[in-house]
Amino acid sequence: MFLLSPNSVSVVIGAPKANTSQLNITEGGSVFYCPWSLGQSECHNIEFDNQVQRGECLWTHSRPHPTPSYPSRDPTHPSAVLSQERVGDRTVTLNTTVYQAEVKSHQWFGATVRSHGDTILACAPLYSWRTKQDTPQSDTTGTCYLSVKNFTKFVEYAPCRTEFINEGGQGYCQGGFSADFTKDGKVVLGGPGSFFWQGQVISAAKEEIIKAYYPGYFMQSVEGQIQTKQAQLEYDDSYRGYSVAVGEFSGDEVEDFVAGVPKGVMLYGLVYILNGTDLKSMLNYTGEQMGSYFGYAVATADINNDGMADLLVGAPMYMTRGSDSRLEEVGRMYVYLQRGPLDLEPTLNLTGTQVFGRFGSTIAPLGDLNQDGYNDVAISCPFGGDNQQGLVLIYNGFAGGLRDTPSQVIAGQWASGTVPASFGFALRGAKDLDMNGYPDLIVGAFGVDKAVLYRSRPIVNTSASLTVYPTMINPEEKICSVNNGNTTIPVSCVNLSFCLSANGKYLPDNLDFQVEVQLDRLKHKQKGGVKRALFLDSQQTVLTRSVRVQNGERVCHDTKIYLRDDKEFRDKLSSIYISLNFSLDPQAAFDSHGLRPILNYQSTELIEQKAQILLDCGEDNICVPDLKLAVHGDRKEAYLGDDNSLTLTFNARNEGEGGAYEAELYVVLPPEADYSGIARNNESLTQLTCSYETENQTRYLSCDLGNPMKSGTSVSQGLLFCLSF
């Protein structure tokens, strides 16, 4: 959790199983304050509950009151006597006998921590107290503490610690199991155990809590406190208040409350939107699958920037059918966009991919991570990933709501041991800890006693262009030259230009990029492929540049590329693909906050253009050859045991429109034939180059007919073979 002060933001971390200096208390829990700077990581225990200053509370009555009792704030009142002799659990005197009044061991203090300005709320949902009964009895009511004015004052708030005891009242309330603050400072608590685990939501203004508090007294209520009431029997075991959040949904400009009820409606789960003035239910949404724990987590955020709060609900035990048709628990998160007062539209379901990963266990609004005007969200999958190390997935908001694929997946650093690391069990965001203009994220890993701070790096928005002009390379037009030793060779060339612009918020003045331009990119994937184009100044196929761009500016670079001699390659038909790839220089200096900027994940980092070789194919540069082949042999019979020679004379013609590129004659030889050579005693025959190849036990003859074999060309030649039987 983040704690704001006028000039800085610090981190406050709950440690619900920590041991403290309180006497006779085991694993009572604690909360740590961690002032943050680049060179500071030391944390200090916050002594919310210092019993030396709080004293002992004594009651003088001998039987329970049938109605709630509100002790006087006057220390001379006959029902209260204060003492400062004991630390740890307080005591209570009934009929002159001193009893232990509360149980703070294993109370999980710090399991819930929230902040509002300089106020910290920390709760112990498993705190128990000894009810005002003649027979000793302990109720797990839960309790919370408020730290105000930067730790100068601490007050306790335990609204479930009342005379409505046992499981039928507020005895198992576990107040503070969930909590939140409204913008104007109202405390909202969830107590899922009240009234036979129907659960309840309780709210009071922090100013009233502070004003009502008096050391040594069990305060049962404060001025203006509101809370949900007990309902009919069918609502038992629902767990209302298992999760809570705040947001304005009714249009009255008063923030309302969202309460998760994960076991409601026959275990389908339920989420209530409660009026922020009187806690009356205004809307409710039911889960789609029994046992999915719909409402385990709730959150609100304006993710589409329409000025209205939207609702997000987690169901971490949602199941889908796997490839073997068996049900697999993966988790799901639901998005409801607010279209108007009390009008929420379900728009997106995000389903986890990790079996038993519990996707949707925690949902944290992050603020605008990438500074695009839309708020973003983190969703945890605390048991997902390799070795159950836990995952946190970042989803970006946009005008249509929430994007359906994560922009980043953060993996925990600790593999599952005896206890899973539970990385992502707690998430808090939407505050800029290092003051670099971008909100940061804290991830709790409860199983390994760790909290990890992820600082957001500045986002660079880029725009790049790549231009080749003209796009047609004419092999006959050689207007450039290259040097080969002492020889100057004319070549065909065209212009190439690339430009790069960059901008963003809170960036350094100068941004350094690594740029690579690659010619004939696809040729390296082809066996024996020769790259047909080179850069004129380097005679290489790759250009690498370091480019510095000022924030908000555009930088361009011009050069030329040329075509190799056509005798060095055969492929004149396919396009010459040219690619531009860029990235931020990984060796660039850190900014003043110790961070390097990062490219917007939506940036197009690879741009492609293509050039074409001008062909002998007319104005449209599209060849439509029409090849004809005629073959005749000089014998029709062969004899066993004889030296049977055979001459095959062929004639190949291109009767089409335009040249035939890479034209070749293929002759596949049967097992009885061997190739002898080309007939050279006839001057009327064309002189050809033929190669004799074997591939996969198939022998064939390949003869080059021209590249191109121009329109109207006629090629004749005799091929000699020897036949044996």
C-alpha positions in Angstrom: 0.0 0.0 0.0 1.2 3.6 -0.7 1.2 6.4 1.9 1.1 9.9 0.5 2.8 12.9 2.1 3.2 16.4 0.6 6.6 15.7 -0.9 6.9 11.9 -1.2 5.2 8.6 -1.3 6.2 5.7 0.9 5.2 2.1 1.2 3.2 0.5 4.0 3.3 -3.3 4.2 1.2 -5.6 6.3 2.8 -8.7 7.9 -0.1 -10.6 9.5 2.1 -13.4 10.9 4.9 -11.2 12.4 5.9 -11.4 16.0 6.2 -8.1 17.8 7.4 -6.9 21.2 3.9 -7.3 22.8 4.1 -9.6 25.7 2.5 -13.0 25.6 1.3 -12.6 22.0 2.3 -15.0 19.3 2.3 -13.9 15.6 0.0 -11.0 16.4 0.9 -9.4 13.1 2.4 -6.0 12.3 2.5 -3.2 9.8 5.8 -1.8 8.4 6.5 1.7 7.1 9.0 1.8 4.3 10.2 5.3 3.4 11.4 5.0 -0.2 14.2 6.5 -2.2 16.8 5.1 -4.6 19.2 4.5 -1.8 16.7 3.6 1.0 14.9 0.3 1.6 14.8 0.1 5.4 11.4 -0.6 6.9 10.2 0.2 10.4 7.5 -1.4 12.5 4.5 0.9 13.2 3.3 0.5 16.8 -0.5 0.8 16.2 -1.3 -1.1 19.4 0.9 0.0 22.2 -0.8 -1.3 25.3 1.4 0.7 27.7 -0.6 3.7 26.6 -4.0 2.0 26.4 -4.6 0.5 29.8 -7.1 -1.9 31.2 -10.9 -1.8 30.8 -13.1 -3.1 33.6 -16.8 -3.7 33.8 -18.7 -3.8 37.1 -22.0 -5.4 36.0 -22.6 -9.1 36.8 -24.8 -10.2 33.9 -25.0 -9.4 30.2 -26.9 -6.5 29.0 -29.8 -7.3 26.7 -29.1 -4.2 24.6 -25.8 -2.7 23.4 -23.9 -0.7 26.0 -21.9 2.4 25.1 -19.4 3.2 27.8 -18.9 6.8 28.9 -15.9 8.7 27.7 -15.5 10.2 31.2 -12.6 8.4 32.9 -14.3 8.9 36.3 -17.4 7.0 35.2 -18.0 4.2 37.8 -18.0 1.4 35.1 -14.4 2.0 34.1 -11.1 2.0 35.8 -7.9 2.6 33.8 -4.5 1.0 34.4 -1.1 1.2 32.7 0.4 -1.9 34.3 -0.1 -4.4 31.5 1.0 -4.7 27.9 -0.4 -7.2 25.3 -3.9 -8.5 25.7 -6.2 -6.3 27.8 -8.1 -7.7 30.8 -11.7 -7.2 32.0 -13.0 -7.6 35.6 -16.4 -9.3 36.1 -17.6 -9.8 39.7 -14.2 -8.9 41.0 -12.5 -11.6 38.9 -10.0 -10.5 36.2 -10.3 -12.3 32.9 -8.4 -12.0 29.6 -10.5 -9.6 27.6 -9.1 -10.3 24.1 -6.9 -12.7 22.1 -4.4 -11.1 19.8 -2.2 -14.1 19.1 -2.7 -15.2 15.5 -5.1 -12.3 14.9 -3.6 -11.5 11.5 -3.1 -7.8 12.2 -2.0 -6.3 8.9 -3.9 -8.7 6.7 -5.8 -5.6 5.5 -4.1 -2.3 5.0 -5.4 0.8 3.3 -4.5 4.5 3.2 -6.2 7.8 2.7 -3.9 10.8 2.7 -1.8 10.6 5.8 -4.2 8.1 7.4 -3.5 4.4 7.5 -6.1 1.8 8.3 -4.8 -1.6 9.4 -7.0 -4.5 10.5 -6.8 -7.8 12.3 -9.8 -9.8 11.1 -9.1 -12.8 13.4 -8.9 -10.7 16.6 -11.1 -12.2 19.3 -12.5 -10.7 22.5 -14.1 -12.1 25.7 -17.8 -11.2 25.6 -19.6 -9.8 28.6 -20.8 -13.1 29.8 -20.5 -14.7 33.2 -19.1 -17.8 31.4 -15.9 -17.0 29.5 -16.5 -16.9 25.8 -14.4 -15.6 22.9 -15.8 -14.1 19.7 -13.7 -13.5 16.5 -15.1 -10.0 15.8 -12.0 -8.5 14.2 -10.6 -5.0 14.9 -8.9 -2.2 13.1 -6.6 0.7 13.9 -6.2 4.1 12.3 -3.0 6.0 12.3 -3.5 9.7 11.7 -1.4 12.7 11.2 1.8 10.7 10.2 1.8 8.3 13.1 1.2 11.0 15.8 -2.1 9.4 16.9 -3.6 5.9 16.9 -7.2 5.0 17.4 -9.0 1.6 17.5 -12.2 0.9 15.5 -13.9 -2.4 16.1 -17.6 -2.0 15.1 -18.3 -5.7 15.4 -17.2 -5.9 19.0 -20.7 -5.4 20.4 -23.3 -7.1 22.6 -24.6 -9.0 19.6 -22.4 -12.0 20.3 -22.0 -15.6 19.0 -22.4 -16.7 15.4 -26.0 -15.4 15.3 -24.8 -11.9 15.9 -21.5 -10.2 15.2 -19.4 -12.7 17.1 -17.8 -14.2 14.1 -17.9 -11.0 12.0 -14.1 -10.8 11.3 -14.5 -7.1 10.7 -11.8 -5.7 8.5 -11.5 -8.9 6.4 -11.8 -6.4 3.6 -11.7 -2.6 3.7 -11.5 0.6 1.6 -11.7 4.3 1.8 -14.0 6.7 -0.1 -12.4 9.8 -1.6 -13.8 11.9 1.3 -12.4 9.6 3.9 -15.2 7.3 4.9 -14.0 3.9 6.1 -15.7 0.9 4.6 -15.3 -2.5 6.3 -16.4 -6.0 5.3 -17.2 -8.5 7.9 -18.2 -11.8 6.2 -18.9 -13.7 9.4 -21.7 -11.8 10.9 -25.2 -13.3 11.4 -24.4 -16.9 10.7 -21.9 -15.9 8.0 -24.4 -13.8 6.1 -21.8 -11.1 6.4 -22.1 -7.4 6.5 -20.7 -4.0 5.4 -20.0 -1.2 7.9 -19.1 2.4 7.2 -18.2 5.5 9.2 -16.3 8.7 8.6 -12.7 8.5 9.8 -13.2 11.9 11.5 -16.0 10.5 13.6 -14.0 7.4 14.5 -11.1 9.6 15.7 -13.4 11.9 17.6 -15.2 9.0 19.4 -12.1 7.1 20.4 -11.1 7.1 24.1 -8.2 5.0 25.3 -9.2 2.1 27.4 -12.8 1.8 26.2 -14.4 -0.7 23.9 -16.2 1.7 21.6 -19.1 -0.1 19.9 -20.3 2.5 17.5 -19.5 6.0 16.3 -21.7 8.9 15.2 -23.1 8.5 11.6 -22.0 4.8 11.4 -24.1 2.8 8.9 -24.2 -1.0 8.5 -26.1 -3.7 6.7 -28.6 -5.6 8.8 -29.3 -9.3 9.3 -31.4 -10.9 6.5 -33.6 -14.0 6.2 -32.3 -17.5 6.8 -31.7 -18.2 3.1 -28.8 -15.6 3.2 -26.8 -17.6 5.8 -23.3 -18.7 4.7 -23.1 -16.1 1.9 -20.0 -14.1 3.1 -21.2 -10.6 2.2 -18.3 -8.2 2.6 -15.7 -10.8 1.7 -14.4 -8.0 -0.6 -15.4 -4.4 -0.8 -14.7 -1.4 -3.1 -16.0 2.1 -3.6 -17.2 3.9 -6.7 -20.0 6.2 -7.8 -22.8 4.3 -9.6 -26.1 6.1 -8.7 -25.5 9.5 -10.3 -25.8 11.4 -7.0 -22.1 12.2 -6.7 -21.9 10.3 -3.5 -19.6 7.2 -3.7 -21.3 3.9 -3.4 -20.0 0.6 -2.1 -19.4 -2.7 -3.9 -19.6 -5.8 -1.8 -18.6 -9.3 -2.9 -20.7 -12.2 -1.7 -18.8 -15.3 -3.1 -21.0 -17.9 -1.6 -24.4 -16.2 -2.2 -27.2 -17.5 -4.5 -26.6 -21.2 -4.0 -22.8 -20.8 -4.3 -23.0 -19.0 -7.7 -21.7 -15.9 -6.0 -23.1 -12.4 -5.9 -21.9 -8.8 -6.0 -24.0 -6.0 -4.5 -23.8 -2.3 -5.3 -24.9 -0.6 -2.1 -26.0 3.1 -1.8 -23.3 5.1 -0.2 -25.8 6.9 2.0 -27.9 4.2 3.5 -26.4 0.9 2.3 -29.5 -0.2 0.5 -28.9 -2.5 -2.4 -29.3 -0.8 -5.7 -27.9 -3.4 -8.1 -26.7 -7.0 -7.9 -24.9 -9.3 -10.3 -24.8 -13.1 -10.0 -22.0 -15.4 -11.1 -22.4 -17.8 -13.9 -21.0 -20.9 -12.4 -21.6 -22.6 -9.0 -18.5 -22.7 -6.8 -16.5 -20.2 -8.9 -16.3 -17.8 -6.0 -17.7 -14.9 -8.0 -17.1 -11.8 -5.9 -13.9 -13.1 -4.2 -12.3 -9.8 -5.5 -14.0 -6.6 -6.6 -12.5 -3.3 -7.9 -13.6 -0.1 -9.5 -11.9 2.0 -12.1 -12.8 4.2 -15.0 -11.1 2.1 -17.7 -12.7 3.7 -20.8 -12.2 7.3 -19.7 -15.9 8.3 -19.9 -15.9 9.8 -16.4 -17.8 6.9 -14.8 -16.6 4.2 -12.6 -16.6 0.7 -14.0 -16.8 -2.6 -12.1 -14.4 -5.5 -12.2 -15.2 -8.8 -10.4 -12.9 -11.8 -9.9 -14.0 -15.5 -9.8 -10.7 -17.3 -9.2 -12.2 -20.8 -9.0 -14.1 -20.6 -12.3 -13.7 -23.8 -14.4 -13.4 -24.5 -18.1 -13.2 -27.8 -19.9 -9.7 -28.8 -21.0 -8.6 -30.7 -24.1 -9.6 -34.0 -22.5 -13.0 -32.6 -21.7 -12.3 -32.6 -18.0 -13.1 -29.5 -15.9 -10.1 -27.4 -15.0 -10.0 -24.6 -12.5 -8.5 -21.5 -14.2 -10.3 -18.4 -12.8 -12.1 -15.6 -14.6 -12.5 -11.8 -14.3 -15.6 -9.9 -15.4 -15.8 -6.4 -16.7 -19.0 -4.3 -16.3 -18.9 -0.9 -18.0 -21.0 1.9 -16.5 -23.2 3.4 -19.3 -25.1 5.7 -16.9 -26.6 5.8 -13.4 -27.3 2.3 -12.2 -26.7 1.0 -15.8 -23.8 -1.4 -16.0 -23.1 -3.5 -19.1 -21.2 -6.7 -19.0 -18.6 -6.4 -21.8 -15.7 -8.7 -21.3 -14.8 -11.9 -19.5 -11.1 -12.6 -19.1 -10.4 -16.3 -18.5 -7.2 -17.6 -16.9 -4.9 -20.1 -18.7 -3.1 -21.6 -15.7 -4.8 -24.7 -14.1 -5.3 -24.0 -10.4 -3.6 -20.6 -10.9 -6.5 -18.8 -9.3 -6.6 -16.0 -11.9 -8.7 -13.1 -10.7 -7.8 -13.5 -7.0 -6.7 -9.9 -6.7 -7.7 -7.0 -9.0 -5.8 -3.7 -8.7 -6.5 -0.4 -10.5 -3.2 0.9 -11.7 -3.9 4.4 -13.0 -2.7 5.2 -16.5 0.5 3.2 -16.9 1.3 4.1 -20.5 -0.1 7.7 -20.4 -2.6 7.1 -23.2 -5.5 8.6 -21.3 -7.0 5.3 -20.2 -6.6 3.6 -16.8 -5.1 0.1 -16.6 -5.6 -2.9 -14.4 -3.4 -5.6 -12.8 -4.9 -9.1 -12.2 -3.1 -11.7 -10.2 -2.8 -15.4 -10.8 -0.9 -16.2 -7.5 -0.4 -20.0 -8.2 0.2 -19.8 -11.9 3.4 -20.1 -13.9 6.3 -22.4 -13.8 6.6 -24.1 -10.4 3.6 -22.1 -9.2 5.8 -19.0 -8.7 2.8 -16.8 -9.4 1.9 -14.3 -12.1 0.6 -10.8 -12.4 -1.0 -9.7 -15.7 -1.3 -6.1 -16.8 -4.3 -5.2 -19.0 -4.6 -1.8 -20.6 -7.8 0.3 -20.8 -9.0 1.8 -24.0 -12.2 3.5 -25.3 -14.0 0.2 -25.6 -13.2 -0.9 -22.1 -10.3 -3.3 -21.3 -8.1 -5.1 -23.8 -8.5 -8.8 -23.9 -4.7 -9.6 -24.0 -2.2 -8.6 -21.4 0.4 -6.0 -22.3 2.8 -7.5 -19.7 3.0 -10.6 -17.6 5.1 -10.4 -14.5 6.4 -13.7 -13.1 7.3 -14.2 -9.4 10.9 -15.0 -8.5 10.2 -17.8 -6.0 9.2 -21.3 -6.9 6.6 -23.1 -4.8 8.0 -24.8 -1.7 6.1 -26.2 1.2 3.9 -23.1 1.0 3.4 -21.5 -2.4 5.0 -18.1 -2.8 1.5 -16.6 -3.6 3.1 -13.9 -5.7 0.2 -11.5 -6.4 -1.8 -12.4 -3.3 -1.8 -8.6 -2.7 -1.6 -5.8 -5.3 -1.6 -2.1 -4.9 -1.1 0.5 -7.7 -2.2 3.9 -9.0 0.4 5.9 -7.0 3.7 7.3 -8.4 6.3 6.4 -5.8 9.4 7.7 -7.4 7.7 10.8 -8.8 8.7 10.1 -12.5 5.1 10.8 -13.7 4.1 7.2 -14.0 2.2 5.1 -11.4 3.9 2.2 -9.8 2.9 -1.3 -8.6 3.5 -3.2 -5.4 3.1 -7.0 -5.4 2.9 -9.1 -2.3 4.3 -12.6 -2.1 2.8 -13.8 1.2 4.3 -17.3 1.2 7.9 -16.0 1.1 7.4 -12.8 3.3 8.2 -10.5 0.4 6.7 -7.4 -1.2 8.1 -6.3 -4.5 8.0 -2.8 -5.9 7.7 -2.5 -9.7 8.5 1.0 -10.9 7.0 2.1 -14.2 9.4 3.1 -16.9 8.7 6.1 -19.1 6.8 5.2 -22.3 8.2 6.2 -25.7 5.7 6.5 -28.5 7.3 6.1 -31.9 6.5 6.5 -35.5 8.8 5.2 -38.3 8.7 5.2 -42.0 10.7 3.5 -44.8 10.6 4.6 -48.4 12.2 3.2 -51.5 11.9 5.3 -54.7 11.5 4.5 -57.4 10.2 1.0 -56.4 11.2 -0.4 -59.8 14.9 -1.1 -60.4 15.8 -1.0 -64.1 18.8 -3.3 -64.7 19.5 -1.5 -68.0 19.7 1.9 -66.4 23.1 2.1 -64.6 23.4 5.6 -63.2 25.5 4.8 -60.1 28.9 3.2 -59.7 30.8 1.2 -57.1 34.5 0.5 -56.8 35.9 -3.0 -57.0 39.6 -2.6 -56.4 40.9 -0.2 -59.0 37.8 -0.8 -61.2 34.7 1.4 -61.3 31.6 -0.6 -62.1 28.3 1.0 -63.2 25.3 -0.3 -61.4 21.5 0.2 -61.3 20.4 2.0 -58.1 17.4 3.6 -56.3 17.0 5.8 -53.3 16.2 4.6 -49.8 15.0 6.8 -46.9 13.9 6.1 -43.3 12.6 8.4 -40.7 12.0 8.0 -36.9 10.0 10.2 -34.5 9.6 9.8 -30.8 7.5 11.5 -28.1 6.1 10.8 -24.7 5.6 12.3 -21.2 8.3 12.8 -18.7 11.0 11.6 -21.1 14.7 12.7 -21.4 15.4 15.4 -23.9 17.3 13.0 -26.2 16.4 9.4 -27.0 18.9 7.0 -28.5 17.8 4.3 -30.9 19.5 1.3 -32.6 18.2 1.1 -36.2 18.8 -1.8 -38.7 17.8 -1.8 -42.3 18.1 -5.2 -44.0 17.9 -5.7 -47.8 16.3 -8.7 -49.5 15.3 -10.0 -46.1 13.6 -13.2 -47.2 16.6 -14.5 -49.2 18.5 -15.7 -46.1 15.7 -18.2 -45.5 16.2 -19.8 -48.9 18.8 -22.4 -49.5 21.5 -20.9 -51.6 19.7 -17.6 -51.8 21.8 -14.7 -53.0 20.8 -11.2 -51.7 20.3 -9.2 -54.9 20.6 -5.7 -53.5 23.4 -3.9 -51.6 23.9 -0.5 -50.0 25.9 1.7 -52.3 28.2 3.2 -49.7 29.1 0.0 -47.9 28.4 -2.8 -50.5 26.7 -4.7 -47.6 23.2 -6.0 -47.2 22.6 -4.6 -43.7 22.8 -1.0 -42.5 23.1 -0.4 -38.8 22.9 3.1 -37.3 22.7 4.7 -33.9 20.1 7.5 -34.2 19.5 10.2 -31.6 16.0 11.7 -31.6 14.9 14.7 -29.5 11.6 14.2 -27.7 8.9 15.4 -30.0 11.1 15.6 -33.1 11.6 13.6 -36.3 15.0 12.4 -37.7 15.5 11.1 -41.3 18.4 9.3 -43.1 18.9 9.0 -46.9 21.0 6.6 -48.8 21.1 4.5 -52.0 20.9 0.8 -52.7 22.0 -1.0 -55.9 21.3 -4.2 -57.8 24.0 -6.8 -58.2 25.1 -7.9 -61.7 22.4 -10.1 -63.0 24.9 -12.9 -63.6 25.3 -13.2 -59.8 21.7 -14.3 -59.2 18.8 -16.0 -61.0 15.7 -14.7 -59.2 14.5 -11.6 -61.0 10.7 -12.2 -60.4 10.2 -12.1 -56.7 10.1 -8.8 -54.8 13.1 -7.5 -52.9 11.8 -7.1 -49.4 13.5 -4.3 -47.3 12.9 -4.2 -43.6 13.5 -1.5 -41.0 13.8 -2.6 -37.4 14.4 -0.3 -34.5 14.8 -0.4 -30.7 15.8 1.9 -27.9 19.6 1.7 -27.2 19.9 -0.8 -24.2 23.2 1.0 -23.2 21.6 4.4 -23.1 22.1 6.4 -19.8 19.5 6.1 -17.0 17.2 9.1 -16.4 17.2 11.1 -13.2 15.1 8.4 -11.6 17.4 5.6 -12.4 15.2 4.2 -15.2 15.5 3.7 -18.9 12.5 4.5 -21.1 10.7 1.7 -22.9 8.9 1.5 -26.2 5.1 1.5 -26.1 4.1 -2.1 -26.5 1.8 -1.2 -29.3 4.7 0.3 -31.3 5.3 -1.2 -34.7 9.0 -2.0 -34.5 9.4 -3.7 -37.9 8.4 -1.9 -41.1 8.7 -3.5 -44.6 8.8 -2.1 -48.1 9.5 -3.9 -51.3 11.2 -3.1 -54.6 10.8 -4.9 -57.9 13.3 -5.6 -60.7 12.0 -4.2 -64.0 11.3 -7.1 -66.4 11.0 -7.5 -70.1 7.3 -7.8 -69.7 5.7 -4.7 -71.1 4.3 -1.6 -69.3 2.6 -3.5 -66.5 5.8 -5.5 -65.7 3.7 -8.7 -65.7 5.1 -11.5 -67.8 2.8 -14.0 -69.5 5.1 -16.5 -71.2 3.9 -19.4 -73.3 6.5 -22.1 -73.5 6.3 -24.8 -76.1 8.5 -28.0 -76.2 9.0 -30.5 -79.0 11.3 -33.6 -78.7 12.3 -36.4 -81.1 14.8 -39.2 -80.8 17.1 -40.7 -83.4 16.1 -44.3 -82.8 13.0 -46.2 -81.8 14.6 -49.6 -80.9 17.3 -50.7 -78.5 19.0 -54.2 -78.3 20.0 -56.3 -75.4 23.7 -56.4 -74.9 24.3 -53.7 -77.5 25.8 -50.3 -77.1 22.6 -48.4 -77.5 23.2 -44.6 -78.0 20.3 -42.2 -78.1 20.1 -38.6 -79.1 17.1 -36.6 -78.0 16.8 -33.3 -79.9 14.4 -30.8 -78.4 13.1 -27.4 -79.4 11.9 -25.0 -76.7 10.0 -21.8 -77.8 8.5 -18.9 -75.9 5.5 -17.9 -77.9 4.0 -15.7 -75.1 3.9 -12.0 -74.2 7.1 -11.1 -72.4 10.1 -13.0 -71.3 10.2 -16.3 -69.4 12.4 -15.9 -66.4 14.5 -18.7 -64.9 13.4 -20.9 -67.8 14.8 -24.4 -67.6 14.5 -27.8 -69.2 14.3 -30.8 -66.9 14.9 -34.4 -68.1 14.3 -37.2 -65.6 16.4 -40.3 -66.4 15.0 -43.8 -66.1 17.3 -46.5 -64.4 18.3 -47.9 -67.9 19.7 -44.5 -69.2 22.9 -42.6 -68.5 23.6 -39.1 -69.6 26.6 -38.8 -72.0 26.6 -35.1 -72.9 25.5 -32.4 -75.4 25.7 -32.9 -79.2 28.3 -30.4 -80.4 28.6 -31.4 -84.1 25.7 -29.4 -85.3 26.2 -25.6 -85.6 22.5 -25.0 -86.0 21.9 -26.1 -82.4 22.0 -23.7 -79.5 24.9 -23.9 -77.1 23.5 -24.6 -73.7 24.7 -25.2 -70.1 23.3 -28.3 -68.6 23.9 -29.9 -65.2 23.5 -33.5 -64.1 22.0 -33.9 -60.6 20.8 -36.6 -58.3 18.2 -36.0 -55.6 16.6 -38.6 -53.4 17.8 -41.4 -55.8 16.2 -39.5 -58.8 18.6 -38.5 -61.6 17.7 -35.6 -63.7 19.2 -33.2 -66.2 18.7 -29.5 -65.9 19.4 -27.1 -68.8 19.3 -23.3 -68.6 17.1 -21.9 -71.4 17.7 -18.2 -70.5 16.9 -15.7 -67.8 14.9 -14.3 -69.4 14.0 -16.5 -72.3 12.7 -13.6 -74.3 9.5 -13.6 -76.2 10.0 -15.2 -79.6 13.1 -17.1 -78.6 13.6 -20.6 -80.0 16.2 -22.9 -78.5 17.2 -26.3 -80.0 19.8 -28.8 -78.7 20.6 -32.5 -78.8 21.2 -34.5 -75.6 23.2 -37.7 -75.7 22.3 -40.8 -73.7 23.5 -44.4 -73.4 20.9 -47.1 -72.8 21.8 -50.5 -71.3 19.5 -53.5 -70.5 
